[in-house]
Amino acid sequence: MPSSYTTSLRLEKQFTGENVNVWGDRLNTAIERTEQAIAGLRPIALTGDYTLTTSNTVTDDARYAMLKFTGGSGAFSVRLPSVTKAYKVWNATTGLIVFTTGAGATVQVDTTDIVEIFCDGSNVKTLGYGGASLKAYIASVVVGGGATVPSLVGAAGKWLTNNGSITSWAYPSTSDISNYASDQAAKTATATALAIAFAVAL
């Protein structure tokens, strides 16, 4: 019976009694490919849509732990094999890359981004919270929709505000608390009523 190969990393599983006197070389190959799957970086130059190479017998793209994509200026699609595996991907191209198996959910990685993606055999996913990718989640909670927070130096006693595009530190004003006057009047009326009731009770 011949050797077989694992599903995700395509590592050789030797059949008992097979490869007499040459099993050591085959084991060394399996160890090298395991290292690629744990710590290997595979550079791939894109000129268009691309399918990761897979092979039982030689080095291939899809076995590597880390993939660095270069070249290209357009939006490209990179097809992953339909097996369970995680990748760290670096988009060093000047365009968007969409990762897919050809079925199920996909992940978009913007230019210059480095992210981790996961494939469950059909869907491609990335780290996230509440159904949003980590990048989308961070963008949703950053003040001003992506604006940076100004320095704290010289901002003692001020609060953080924005005009819809620029964030800044400022002292509160009555226009910022427009109900201040009516709130104070209501409190004064309540205090006066309580004082009168207390005086009558005495």
C-alpha atoms as an extended CHARMM CRD file, in Angstrom:
* protein
*
       202  EXT
         1         1  MET       CA              0.0000000000        0.0000000000        0.0000000000  PROA      1               0.0000000000
         2         2  PRO       CA              1.5360000000        3.3850000000       -0.9490000000  PROA      2               0.0000000000
         3         3  SER       CA              2.0410000000        6.3580000000        1.3500000000  PROA      3               0.0000000000
         4         4  SER       CA             -0.8250000000        8.8080000000        1.8390000000  PROA      4               0.0000000000
         5         5  TYR       CA             -0.8680000000       12.5340000000        2.5560000000  PROA      5               0.0000000000
         6         6  THR       CA             -2.4710000000       14.7240000000        5.2120000000  PROA      6               0.0000000000
         7         7  THR       CA             -5.3970000000       16.8900000000        4.1000000000  PROA      7               0.0000000000
         8         8  SER       CA             -4.3570000000       20.4310000000        5.0260000000  PROA      8               0.0000000000
         9         9  LEU       CA             -0.5420000000       20.4210000000        4.7910000000  PROA      9               0.0000000000
        10        10  ARG       CA             -0.0460000000       17.5050000000        2.3950000000  PROA      10              0.0000000000
        11        11  LEU       CA              2.6330000000       15.8380000000        4.5340000000  PROA      11              0.0000000000
        12        12  GLU       CA              3.5750000000       12.2900000000        3.6660000000  PROA      12              0.0000000000
        13        13  LYS       CA              2.2530000000        9.5290000000        5.9240000000  PROA      13              0.0000000000
        14        14  GLN       CA              4.3150000000        6.4170000000        5.3090000000  PROA      14              0.0000000000
        15        15  PHE       CA              2.7190000000        3.0220000000        5.2040000000  PROA      15              0.0000000000
        16        16  THR       CA              4.1870000000        0.4450000000        7.6190000000  PROA      16              0.0000000000
        17        17  GLY       CA              7.1800000000       -1.3320000000        6.0940000000  PROA      17              0.0000000000
        18        18  GLU       CA              7.4160000000        1.0380000000        3.1440000000  PROA      18              0.0000000000
        19        19  ASN       CA             10.4280000000        3.0540000000        1.9530000000  PROA      19              0.0000000000
        20        20  VAL       CA             13.0360000000        0.7750000000        3.4930000000  PROA      20              0.0000000000
        21        21  ASN       CA             16.4460000000        2.5510000000        3.6540000000  PROA      21              0.0000000000
        22        22  VAL       CA             15.0000000000        5.8040000000        2.2850000000  PROA      22              0.0000000000
        23        23  TRP       CA             12.4150000000        6.6950000000        4.9680000000  PROA      23              0.0000000000
        24        24  GLY       CA             14.9480000000        9.0650000000        6.6070000000  PROA      24              0.0000000000
        25        25  ASP       CA             15.0680000000       11.3000000000        3.5280000000  PROA      25              0.0000000000
        26        26  ARG       CA             11.2830000000       11.3030000000        3.3190000000  PROA      26              0.0000000000
        27        27  LEU       CA             10.9980000000       12.1610000000        7.0110000000  PROA      27              0.0000000000
        28        28  ASN       CA             13.4280000000       15.0630000000        6.5720000000  PROA      28              0.0000000000
        29        29  THR       CA             11.2730000000       16.3700000000        3.7200000000  PROA      29              0.0000000000
        30        30  ALA       CA              8.1880000000       16.1710000000        5.9410000000  PROA      30              0.0000000000
        31        31  ILE       CA             10.0210000000       18.0570000000        8.7120000000  PROA      31              0.0000000000
        32        32  GLU       CA             11.0960000000       20.8020000000        6.2830000000  PROA      32              0.0000000000
        33        33  ARG       CA              7.5170000000       21.1960000000        5.0500000000  PROA      33              0.0000000000
        34        34  THR       CA              6.2260000000       21.2850000000        8.6170000000  PROA      34              0.0000000000
        35        35  GLU       CA              8.6310000000       24.1560000000        9.3010000000  PROA      35              0.0000000000
        36        36  GLN       CA              7.2700000000       25.9810000000        6.2520000000  PROA      36              0.0000000000
        37        37  ALA       CA              3.7360000000       25.5290000000        7.5950000000  PROA      37              0.0000000000
        38        38  ILE       CA              4.6990000000       26.9380000000       11.0070000000  PROA      38              0.0000000000
        39        39  ALA       CA              7.2890000000       29.6080000000       10.2520000000  PROA      39              0.0000000000
        40        40  GLY       CA              7.7880000000       29.8490000000        6.4930000000  PROA      40              0.0000000000
        41        41  LEU       CA              7.2990000000       33.0300000000        4.4450000000  PROA      41              0.0000000000
        42        42  ARG       CA              6.3110000000       32.6740000000        0.7790000000  PROA      42              0.0000000000
        43        43  PRO       CA              6.6980000000       35.7410000000       -1.4960000000  PROA      43              0.0000000000
        44        44  ILE       CA              4.2190000000       35.8240000000       -4.3840000000  PROA      44              0.0000000000
        45        45  ALA       CA              4.2690000000       38.4710000000       -7.1450000000  PROA      45              0.0000000000
        46        46  LEU       CA              0.7700000000       39.1880000000       -8.4540000000  PROA      46              0.0000000000
        47        47  THR       CA              0.0130000000       40.2730000000      -12.0120000000  PROA      47              0.0000000000
        48        48  GLY       CA             -3.6400000000       39.2070000000      -11.8960000000  PROA      48              0.0000000000
        49        49  ASP       CA             -5.9560000000       36.7970000000      -10.0780000000  PROA      49              0.0000000000
        50        50  TYR       CA             -4.0120000000       33.9340000000       -8.5570000000  PROA      50              0.0000000000
        51        51  THR       CA             -4.6060000000       30.4180000000       -7.2070000000  PROA      51              0.0000000000
        52        52  LEU       CA             -2.2290000000       29.1660000000       -4.5190000000  PROA      52              0.0000000000
        53        53  THR       CA             -0.2890000000       26.1500000000       -5.7400000000  PROA      53              0.0000000000
        54        54  THR       CA             -0.7750000000       22.8270000000       -3.9300000000  PROA      54              0.0000000000
        55        55  SER       CA              1.1710000000       19.5960000000       -4.2830000000  PROA      55              0.0000000000
        56        56  ASN       CA              1.7010000000       16.4020000000       -2.3320000000  PROA      56              0.0000000000
        57        57  THR       CA              5.2420000000       15.9370000000       -3.5510000000  PROA      57              0.0000000000
        58        58  VAL       CA              6.9050000000       19.3550000000       -3.9050000000  PROA      58              0.0000000000
        59        59  THR       CA              7.0170000000       22.7030000000       -2.1350000000  PROA      59              0.0000000000
        60        60  ASP       CA              3.8820000000       24.7760000000       -2.7560000000  PROA      60              0.0000000000
        61        61  ASP       CA              2.3260000000       28.1550000000       -1.8630000000  PROA      61              0.0000000000
        62        62  ALA       CA             -0.5750000000       26.9710000000        0.2530000000  PROA      62              0.0000000000
        63        63  ARG       CA              1.5370000000       25.1050000000        2.7830000000  PROA      63              0.0000000000
        64        64  TYR       CA              3.3330000000       28.2410000000        4.0150000000  PROA      64              0.0000000000
        65        65  ALA       CA              2.3310000000       30.0000000000        7.2340000000  PROA      65              0.0000000000
        66        66  MET       CA              2.9500000000       33.5100000000        5.8700000000  PROA      66              0.0000000000
        67        67  LEU       CA              2.2510000000       34.8850000000        2.4030000000  PROA      67              0.0000000000
        68        68  LYS       CA              3.6720000000       38.2050000000        1.1750000000  PROA      68              0.0000000000
        69        69  PHE       CA              2.0480000000       39.5210000000       -2.0070000000  PROA      69              0.0000000000
        70        70  THR       CA              3.8650000000       42.0670000000       -4.1560000000  PROA      70              0.0000000000
        71        71  GLY       CA              3.3950000000       43.6680000000       -7.5880000000  PROA      71              0.0000000000
        72        72  GLY       CA              0.1300000000       44.6070000000       -9.2540000000  PROA      72              0.0000000000
        73        73  SER       CA             -1.9140000000       47.7620000000       -8.8780000000  PROA      73              0.0000000000
        74        74  GLY       CA             -5.4000000000       46.3770000000       -9.4560000000  PROA      74              0.0000000000
        75        75  ALA       CA             -7.8180000000       44.5450000000       -7.2010000000  PROA      75              0.0000000000
        76        76  PHE       CA             -6.8900000000       40.8640000000       -7.3070000000  PROA      76              0.0000000000
        77        77  SER       CA             -8.5080000000       37.6420000000       -6.1510000000  PROA      77              0.0000000000
        78        78  VAL       CA             -6.3880000000       34.9690000000       -4.4660000000  PROA      78              0.0000000000
        79        79  ARG       CA             -7.9310000000       31.5100000000       -4.3020000000  PROA      79              0.0000000000
        80        80  LEU       CA             -7.1380000000       29.2800000000       -1.3470000000  PROA      80              0.0000000000
        81        81  PRO       CA             -7.4830000000       25.4960000000       -1.3130000000  PROA      81              0.0000000000
        82        82  SER       CA            -10.7370000000       24.2470000000        0.2390000000  PROA      82              0.0000000000
        83        83  VAL       CA             -9.1480000000       22.8260000000        3.3960000000  PROA      83              0.0000000000
        84        84  THR       CA             -8.8670000000       24.0950000000        6.9590000000  PROA      84              0.0000000000
        85        85  LYS       CA             -5.8450000000       26.3470000000        7.4520000000  PROA      85              0.0000000000
        86        86  ALA       CA             -4.7580000000       29.7040000000        8.8570000000  PROA      86              0.0000000000
        87        87  TYR       CA             -2.4780000000       32.1800000000        7.0740000000  PROA      87              0.0000000000
        88        88  LYS       CA             -0.7990000000       35.4400000000        7.9290000000  PROA      88              0.0000000000
        89        89  VAL       CA             -1.0230000000       37.5850000000        4.7820000000  PROA      89              0.0000000000
        90        90  TRP       CA              0.8400000000       40.7800000000        3.9070000000  PROA      90              0.0000000000
        91        91  ASN       CA             -0.5960000000       42.8520000000        1.0920000000  PROA      91              0.0000000000
        92        92  ALA       CA              2.4840000000       44.6530000000       -0.2330000000  PROA      92              0.0000000000
        93        93  THR       CA              0.7790000000       45.3740000000       -3.5660000000  PROA      93              0.0000000000
        94        94  THR       CA             -0.7850000000       48.7470000000       -4.3530000000  PROA      94              0.0000000000
        95        95  GLY       CA             -4.3200000000       47.3570000000       -4.5910000000  PROA      95              0.0000000000
        96        96  LEU       CA             -6.9700000000       45.3510000000       -2.7900000000  PROA      96              0.0000000000
        97        97  ILE       CA             -6.7050000000       41.5580000000       -2.4690000000  PROA      97              0.0000000000
        98        98  VAL       CA             -9.7660000000       39.3490000000       -1.9720000000  PROA      98              0.0000000000
        99        99  PHE       CA             -9.1600000000       35.9130000000       -0.4520000000  PROA      99              0.0000000000
       100       100  THR       CA            -11.6420000000       33.1860000000       -1.3710000000  PROA      100             0.0000000000
       101       101  THR       CA            -12.0670000000       29.4520000000       -1.8430000000  PROA      101             0.0000000000
       102       102  GLY       CA            -14.5030000000       30.1030000000       -4.6680000000  PROA      102             0.0000000000
       103       103  ALA       CA            -17.4160000000       29.4430000000       -2.3140000000  PROA      103             0.0000000000
       104       104  GLY       CA            -18.5970000000       30.9650000000        0.9460000000  PROA      104             0.0000000000
       105       105  ALA       CA            -17.4070000000       34.1090000000        2.7230000000  PROA      105             0.0000000000
       106       106  THR       CA            -14.4040000000       36.0970000000        1.5160000000  PROA      106             0.0000000000
       107       107  VAL       CA            -11.9050000000       38.4530000000        3.1760000000  PROA      107             0.0000000000
       108       108  GLN       CA            -10.6690000000       41.7160000000        1.6590000000  PROA      108             0.0000000000
       109       109  VAL       CA             -7.1980000000       42.9120000000        2.6170000000  PROA      109             0.0000000000
       110       110  ASP       CA             -6.3060000000       46.5090000000        1.8020000000  PROA      110             0.0000000000
       111       111  THR       CA             -2.9340000000       47.5860000000        0.4850000000  PROA      111             0.0000000000
       112       112  THR       CA             -0.1580000000       47.6240000000        3.1430000000  PROA      112             0.0000000000
       113       113  ASP       CA             -2.3190000000       45.6520000000        5.6150000000  PROA      113             0.0000000000
       114       114  ILE       CA             -0.9800000000       42.5750000000        7.4170000000  PROA      114             0.0000000000
       115       115  VAL       CA             -3.7440000000       40.3280000000        8.7650000000  PROA      115             0.0000000000
       116       116  GLU       CA             -4.4790000000       36.7660000000        9.7850000000  PROA      116             0.0000000000
       117       117  ILE       CA             -7.0840000000       34.8580000000        7.8200000000  PROA      117             0.0000000000
       118       118  PHE       CA             -8.7300000000       31.5190000000        8.4960000000  PROA      118             0.0000000000
       119       119  CYS       CA            -10.3120000000       28.9970000000        6.1490000000  PROA      119             0.0000000000
       120       120  ASP       CA            -12.8110000000       26.4090000000        7.4010000000  PROA      120             0.0000000000
       121       121  GLY       CA            -12.7910000000       24.5690000000        4.0940000000  PROA      121             0.0000000000
       122       122  SER       CA            -15.1930000000       26.8990000000        2.3140000000  PROA      122             0.0000000000
       123       123  ASN       CA            -15.4300000000       30.2420000000        4.1520000000  PROA      123             0.0000000000
       124       124  VAL       CA            -12.5410000000       32.6550000000        4.6180000000  PROA      124             0.0000000000
       125       125  LYS       CA            -12.6540000000       34.7740000000        7.7790000000  PROA      125             0.0000000000
       126       126  THR       CA            -10.4070000000       37.1600000000        9.7030000000  PROA      126             0.0000000000
       127       127  LEU       CA            -10.1070000000       38.2970000000       13.3190000000  PROA      127             0.0000000000
       128       128  GLY       CA            -13.0320000000       40.4230000000       14.4590000000  PROA      128             0.0000000000
       129       129  TYR       CA            -15.6580000000       41.3700000000       17.0050000000  PROA      129             0.0000000000
       130       130  GLY       CA            -19.4450000000       41.3680000000       16.7660000000  PROA      130             0.0000000000
       131       131  GLY       CA            -19.3930000000       40.1330000000       13.1940000000  PROA      131             0.0000000000
       132       132  ALA       CA            -17.0710000000       42.9410000000       12.0160000000  PROA      132             0.0000000000
       133       133  SER       CA            -13.4410000000       42.4640000000       11.0360000000  PROA      133             0.0000000000
       134       134  LEU       CA            -10.8790000000       43.7690000000       13.5140000000  PROA      134             0.0000000000
       135       135  LYS       CA            -10.0640000000       46.6620000000       11.1770000000  PROA      135             0.0000000000
       136       136  ALA       CA            -13.7450000000       47.5680000000       10.7350000000  PROA      136             0.0000000000
       137       137  TYR       CA            -14.3300000000       47.3080000000       14.4850000000  PROA      137             0.0000000000
       138       138  ILE       CA            -11.4260000000       49.6280000000       15.2860000000  PROA      138             0.0000000000
       139       139  ALA       CA            -12.5770000000       52.1180000000       12.6610000000  PROA      139             0.0000000000
       140       140  SER       CA            -16.0760000000       52.1210000000       14.1640000000  PROA      140             0.0000000000
       141       141  VAL       CA            -14.8650000000       53.1760000000       17.6230000000  PROA      141             0.0000000000
       142       142  VAL       CA            -12.1210000000       55.6390000000       16.6850000000  PROA      142             0.0000000000
       143       143  VAL       CA            -13.1440000000       59.2160000000       17.4690000000  PROA      143             0.0000000000
       144       144  GLY       CA            -14.1720000000       61.2120000000       14.4100000000  PROA      144             0.0000000000
       145       145  GLY       CA            -14.4330000000       58.1520000000       12.1640000000  PROA      145             0.0000000000
       146       146  GLY       CA            -10.6880000000       57.7340000000       11.8330000000  PROA      146             0.0000000000
       147       147  ALA       CA             -9.3500000000       61.0850000000       13.0470000000  PROA      147             0.0000000000
       148       148  THR       CA             -6.4340000000       61.0090000000       15.4640000000  PROA      148             0.0000000000
       149       149  VAL       CA             -6.8140000000       62.1920000000       19.0480000000  PROA      149             0.0000000000
       150       150  PRO       CA             -4.8200000000       65.4070000000       19.6940000000  PROA      150             0.0000000000
       151       151  SER       CA             -2.1090000000       65.6190000000       22.3400000000  PROA      151             0.0000000000
       152       152  LEU       CA             -3.0960000000       65.8590000000       26.0050000000  PROA      152             0.0000000000
       153       153  VAL       CA             -0.4120000000       68.5080000000       26.6160000000  PROA      153             0.0000000000
       154       154  GLY       CA             -2.0420000000       71.8050000000       27.6320000000  PROA      154             0.0000000000
       155       155  ALA       CA             -5.5300000000       70.2670000000       27.6820000000  PROA      155             0.0000000000
       156       156  ALA       CA             -6.1070000000       70.1790000000       31.4600000000  PROA      156             0.0000000000
       157       157  GLY       CA             -9.7820000000       70.7260000000       32.3140000000  PROA      157             0.0000000000
       158       158  LYS       CA            -10.8930000000       70.4590000000       28.6790000000  PROA      158             0.0000000000
       159       159  TRP       CA            -13.0200000000       67.8290000000       27.0220000000  PROA      159             0.0000000000
       160       160  LEU       CA            -12.6620000000       66.0960000000       23.6770000000  PROA      160             0.0000000000
       161       161  THR       CA            -15.0050000000       67.3160000000       20.9580000000  PROA      161             0.0000000000
       162       162  ASN       CA            -15.2210000000       67.3020000000       17.1750000000  PROA      162             0.0000000000
       163       163  ASN       CA            -16.9380000000       69.1940000000       14.3860000000  PROA      163             0.0000000000
       164       164  GLY       CA            -17.5140000000       66.1290000000       12.2350000000  PROA      164             0.0000000000
       165       165  SER       CA            -14.0470000000       66.0860000000       10.6990000000  PROA      165             0.0000000000
       166       166  ILE       CA            -11.5350000000       67.4550000000       13.2290000000  PROA      166             0.0000000000
       167       167  THR       CA            -11.1560000000       66.4150000000       16.8610000000  PROA      167             0.0000000000
       168       168  SER       CA             -9.9250000000       68.9480000000       19.4250000000  PROA      168             0.0000000000
       169       169  TRP       CA             -9.8090000000       69.7530000000       23.1310000000  PROA      169             0.0000000000
       170       170  ALA       CA            -12.0810000000       72.5850000000       24.3650000000  PROA      170             0.0000000000
       171       171  TYR       CA            -13.6070000000       74.0300000000       27.5300000000  PROA      171             0.0000000000
       172       172  PRO       CA            -17.3320000000       73.3020000000       27.8980000000  PROA      172             0.0000000000
       173       173  SER       CA            -19.6720000000       76.2060000000       27.1160000000  PROA      173             0.0000000000
       174       174  THR       CA            -23.3600000000       76.8050000000       27.7840000000  PROA      174             0.0000000000
       175       175  SER       CA            -24.1170000000       76.0000000000       24.1470000000  PROA      175             0.0000000000
       176       176  ASP       CA            -22.6520000000       72.5390000000       24.7340000000  PROA      176             0.0000000000
       177       177  ILE       CA            -25.1060000000       72.0040000000       27.5990000000  PROA      177             0.0000000000
       178       178  SER       CA            -28.1460000000       73.7850000000       26.1690000000  PROA      178             0.0000000000
       179       179  ASN       CA            -30.5230000000       72.5030000000       28.8530000000  PROA      179             0.0000000000
       180       180  TYR       CA            -28.3760000000       73.8150000000       31.7060000000  PROA      180             0.0000000000
       181       181  ALA       CA            -30.5680000000       76.8740000000       32.4890000000  PROA      181             0.0000000000
       182       182  SER       CA            -33.8680000000       74.9530000000       32.5170000000  PROA      182             0.0000000000
       183       183  ASP       CA            -32.2940000000       72.1800000000       34.5800000000  PROA      183             0.0000000000
       184       184  GLN       CA            -31.0680000000       74.6780000000       37.1870000000  PROA      184             0.0000000000
       185       185  ALA       CA            -34.4620000000       76.4320000000       37.2740000000  PROA      185             0.0000000000
       186       186  ALA       CA            -36.2200000000       73.1150000000       37.8800000000  PROA      186             0.0000000000
       187       187  LYS       CA            -33.8370000000       72.2490000000       40.6900000000  PROA      187             0.0000000000
       188       188  THR       CA            -34.3420000000       75.7030000000       42.2690000000  PROA      188             0.0000000000
       189       189  ALA       CA            -38.1250000000       75.3150000000       42.1430000000  PROA      189             0.0000000000
       190       190  THR       CA            -37.9210000000       71.8700000000       43.7450000000  PROA      190             0.0000000000
       191       191  ALA       CA            -35.6240000000       73.1370000000       46.5000000000  PROA      191             0.0000000000
       192       192  THR       CA            -37.9240000000       76.1060000000       47.1920000000  PROA      192             0.0000000000
       193       193  ALA       CA            -41.0120000000       73.8880000000       47.4030000000  PROA      193             0.0000000000
       194       194  LEU       CA            -39.2740000000       71.5290000000       49.8130000000  PROA      194             0.0000000000
       195       195  ALA       CA            -38.1370000000       74.4480000000       51.9940000000  PROA      195             0.0000000000
       196       196  ILE       CA            -41.6970000000       75.8620000000       52.2150000000  PROA      196             0.0000000000
       197       197  ALA       CA            -43.1650000000       72.4440000000       53.0030000000  PROA      197             0.0000000000
       198       198  PHE       CA            -40.5960000000       71.9160000000       55.7200000000  PROA      198             0.0000000000
       199       199  ALA       CA            -41.2680000000       75.3860000000       57.2450000000  PROA      199             0.0000000000
       200       200  VAL       CA            -45.0490000000       74.7600000000       57.2750000000  PROA      200             0.0000000000
       201       201  ALA       CA            -44.5620000000       71.3890000000       58.9110000000  PROA      201             0.0000000000
       202       202  LEU       CA            -42.6380000000       73.0500000000       61.7720000000  PROA      202             0.0000000000
